[in-house]
């Protein structure tokens, strides 16, 4: 099972991971150079917060062993793949109750900003044979 492990002490807040995620999931085609960072449809599945002591804290889906988001999903839109260990999301099954958002202990899942009808969460870049774009983009 593959997971993303982050050494928060090395994070300098560059947001390369966030931009790479936006690029990987954008609806239109193009390069990162023409990516519209202000378009709410180009949401990142991760984010970085600044802690009270001024350090950066990357917030990424942990694809938990016992994911609270999956356990609280009444529609069956979230499931844990037994083979890969990843938490998968089926937008077509989602009832937009956002119980998963409320129950994620890490504050990772969020309603999409554009329509507020689906959940934005890490899909481990399953569409990309090279793996998660955020990992490849991190200079640290």
N, C-alpha and C positions, 0 to 999 in steps of 0.2 A: 504494500500500500504506500502510495506516494503522498506526502504532505509538504506544505510550505512551512519551514521553520525560520523564524525571524530573530535575529540578534538585535534587539531594539537599541542596544548601546552603540551600535554602528550606524544607525539611521541618522542622517543629517537633514532630513526633511526635503530632499531634492524633488520628490514627487515623480521621479521617473517611472516608478511602479504604477502610479495612478494614471499617468498619461498613456503608458503602454496598455493598460487595461481598457481605457477609453478607445484607443485605436483598435484594439483587438475586437471590440464589441460594437463598433460604429455601424450604423445602418447603411450608410453609403460607402463607396469605395474611395480610395485615395491614400495618400501618404500621411505620416504624422505631421508633416509640414503644413498641410491644409486642413487639419483636424480643427473643428470649431469647438474650442473649449467652453464656450458660453452656451452651446446648444444643449438643452436639458435632456435631449434624447441620447446624448453621448455620455451617460453616467458611468462612473467607475464602480467596480464591485469592491473596491477597497478604499481606504482613506487614511490620512495621517492626522493625528491630533497633537497639539502641544500641551504637555502636562503643566501643572502648576509650578514646577521647578524649572521650566523652560526646555525640557527634553522633548524629543519627538517620539511618538508612540504609533507605530503602524497598526492599523486595525484590519485584519484579514479573517476570512472564514477559516475556521480550524478543522472543519469536516470532522467534528467530534465523534468519539467512539459511541457515545449515547447522546445524540443531538437533541436538545430540548426543542429546537424548531420542528424536527420531524415528529417528535412525540406530541406536540401541540397542534399539528396540522390536521384539521378536521376533514379536509377535502381529499387528502391523499396526494396533494401536489408535491410535497416534499417526501423523499425517500432516501434511504441509505443503501448504496450499491454494495452488496456483500463482497463482490470481487475486488473493486477498486478502493472501497472504503469512503468514497466521496458522497457528499450529500447532494442529491440531484433534485432539480426543480422542473416541474411540468407546468408551464404557464397556462395550458389549456384546462387543467384541473383546478386551478387556483380560484377560490371563492372570494378573494380580496378581504378576508376577515383580519388579516395581519396578526393573528395569534403568534405566528412564528417570529415576527418582528418583536413583539412584546416579550417573548420567552427566551430569546437568544441572550445568554448571559454575557456575551462579549459586545453586544451592540453592533453587530455586523450587518444583519439583514435590514433592508429599508424598503418602503414603498417607492415605486418609480415616481419621479418628480413630474413627468409629462402627463400621465393619465391617472396615477394613483389606483391602478387596477391590477398591478402585478408586483412581484417582489424582485428586488435587485439583489443578487447574491453571486458569489464566486462559483463558476462552473468548471474551474481548473483548466480553462481553455481547452476543453475536450475537442474542439474543432481544429486545433493546431497540433500536428504530430510532434512538434518540438517542445510541447508542454506550455506551462503558464508563461505568458508574456511578461508579467511583472517580475518574475525571477530573472529572466534573461536581461531585463532592462536595468536591474539594480547594479550600480557601480561598486557597491560595497561588498 
